[in-house]
């Protein structure tokens, strides 16, 4: 098992270095990291819908209103794209959002990014990268949140639950946006996997997307909840006890990609 974990960890060695700290960013109501899945298991239509969902959500009056309604009336926002690793050109640096102008400027940066994808699904690598971004943001906030989307379980890098727990120990809240438009027959309950193995922290939630038409509305709802700190009762709350196999992705990778790899310890 130790040999396996060492090999999986090496898959994340080529990740982008977290951005340097911003000097004296000042107080904000929440520091929010958007971690967006661009793995090859998503097709071009899903990429386009996901991208449009974030752009539309950031421009929407409900999001702007949520930002302005906080104690300071401003938030700090960062964005990065991930798959097996996080690459330098997939990161949009921290930006202060205090109204429509800032939100629109950030949305423009996302909209102008080229479409691309690469192999692997390292949720653990994305959580680790997001946690480091928050540690070096330069802002101060009562809430620090990683908002992570994905359409499959962790299959590269360190075990996801251990990385999740390390982020929670830093006081970071993790919310999940599992994409179930084209669910794998091998992963019947990705929403449950996200709830048990990925999300966590006070008020954390999972908001699954079951149809392409839900992207825009779901992402907007999620961002508004994260900025306001008010959780919609229709989202899936995280249970106290973990029931899902959090090594599911690693087992599937072993079974389908490398039949000669030693059996995982049970």
N, C-alpha and C positions, 0 to 999 in steps of 0.2 A: 504493500500500500504506500509506503514511504517513497519507493521508486516511482510509482505512478504520480504521486503529488509533485515530485521534483520535475518530472517530464512535463506535466501539465503547466506548472509554473513557468517553465521556459518558453512556452508558447506566448506568454504575455511580455517577454523581455523587450520586445521592440516597440513598446508603447511610447507615445509622446510624453515628453517631460511636462509636468504641470507648469502652468504659467507662473511667473514671478509675482510676488505680492504687490498689490496696489497700495501706494502710500496714502494712509489716512483717508480711506473711502468714506468714513463717517457712519452715523447710525442709519439703519433702514429697518423696515418691519419684518422682512424675511430675505434671506440669501437663498436663491433658487437656482439649481443646476438642472438643465434639461439634457438628459442623456438619451440619444436617439439611435435606435437600432438600424444599421444599414447592411446587415448580413445578406449573403446571397440567397438565403431562403425566402427573402421577400422579392416579389416581382416588381417590374417597373411601375405598374399601376399603383401598387401599394406604396412604393416610394413617393410617387407624385401626390397621392392622397394624404400621406402622413405629412409631407412637406407643406402642402396647402393647409392642412389642419392647424399646424403651428403658426403659420403666417396669419391665417384668418383669426385665430384665437388672440394673438397678440394685438391685432388691430381692432378687435371688437370692443364696443363701448362697455360691455359688462366687465371685461378685464381691466380696462382703464379705470372704471369706477371702483373696482376692488382695490387697485393700487392706491388710489387717492383717498380711500376711506380709512386707511390704517392710521396709526398714531403719528407716524412721521410723514405719511403720504408718499412714500417712495420705497422701492425695493431694489435689490441688486440681482442681476440676471446674467448667467453664463450658459453656453450651449456647446455640446460636442457630439460628434457622431462616432459610433463604435461598432465593431464586429468582433473578430478574434483579438484585435488590438485597438488602441486609439492612436490615430496618426496626427502629427502636428497640424496638417492642413485641414483637419476636421474640427478644429476648436474655434469658437467665437469667444473672445475675451469678456471679462466682467464689464457690465455696463450699468450705470444707474438709470432706473426707469422711474420717472415721477409724473408722467402724463402721456398724452397721445404722441407728442413729438419723439420722445425717447422710445416708446413702444414701436412706433412705425419705423424708426431707424433700425432697431434691432430686427424687426420683421423683414426689412429690406435686405439685411445681411444674410438671413436664412434663405430668402427667396432667390438670391443671386448665386447660391452655391451650386456647383455642377452636380449632376446625379452620378453616383458611383457606388459600388459595393465591393466587399471582399469577404474572404472565407472566415468561418469560425463564429462562435457565439460565446464571448467571454463576459457574461454578466458580472462576474467577480472582478474582472479587470476594469469594467466600466464603473463599478461602485468604488473601487479603490481610487481610480482617477478622479471621480467626482468628489470623494472625500478630501483628496489633496487640494483640489480647486477651492473647496470651502475653507480649508485651513489657511490658505494663502490669499484669500479674497481681499483683505485690507479693509473690509466693512465690518460693522458690528451689528448683530441682530439677535432678538430673542428666539428666533426660529431659523434653522438651517435645514434645507430640504433638497433631496435628490429625487427628481422625477424621471423614472426610467421606463422606456418602452421596449417591447421585444416580442418576437413571434416564436420563440423556442426556449428550451432550458439551457442552462450553462453547460458548455461542453469543452471549454478551454480555460486555461489559467487555474487559479486556486479554487477550492470548493466554495460555492457561492454563500452557503450559510455562515461559514467562518468569516468571510469578508464582510457580509452583512452585519454580523455581530460586532466586528471591530468598528464599523461606522457608527452603529448605535451607541457603542461605548463612548464615542466622542460627542454624543448628544445630537447626532444627525438623524432626521426622519427620512425614511425612504418610502415613496409611493410608486405603485406599479401601473403600467398601461399595457397589459398583455393583449396582443393582436391575434384574434382567433378567426380571421376571415377565411383562411385556408388551413385549418388545423391539421397537424400531423396525426395519422391514426395511431402512432406510438405514444402520443402525449395527449390523452383525452381531456385532461383538465389543467390546461396551462394557467388558467385564472387561479386555481387552487395552489398550483406550484408557486406562483408569484406571491400569493397570500402567505404561504407557509415558509417559503425559502428565501424570498427576495425583500418584500416590504417589511417595515417594522418601525417602531418608535411611537411616541404619544400621538394619537389621532391619525395614524397612518391608515392608508386605504388602497384598494386595488379597483381599478375601473376598466373592465374588459371591453374590447371592441369586437363585435360579432359580425358586422356588415360594413362594407365600404362606405355606405351612406352615413355611418355613425362617427366617422373620423372627426369631422369639424366640430360637431356638437360635443363629443366626448372630451376632446382635448381642451375645448373652451371651459367646460364644466370643471375639469381637473385643475386647470390653471387658476380659475377663480377660487376654487376651494383651497388651493395651496397658498394663494396670496392672502385670502381672508382668514384662513384658519378654521373655517366652518365646514364640516364634513357633511355631505349629502347622505341621507339615510339609504339611498338606493345603491351606494357603492358597497363593495365587499370589505368588511372590516377584517382585520387580522386576528385570527384565533390565538388564544393563549398557548395551546398545545400544537406542536408540529406533527402532522400525520402523513405528509407527503415525503417520498423518497427524494431528498435534495441532491443525490448523486445520480438522478435519473438521466440527465444529459450525458454524463460521462459513461454510464453503462450503455446507452444507445450508441454512442460513438464507438465504443469498443466492439459492440456486436455487429454494426453495419460497416464500419470503416476499416477496422483492423482485426480480423478474426484470429490472428496469431498473437495478439497482445495478451499477456498473462491475465488470468481471471482476477477481477476486482475482489478484494476481501469483502465478505458479507458482514 
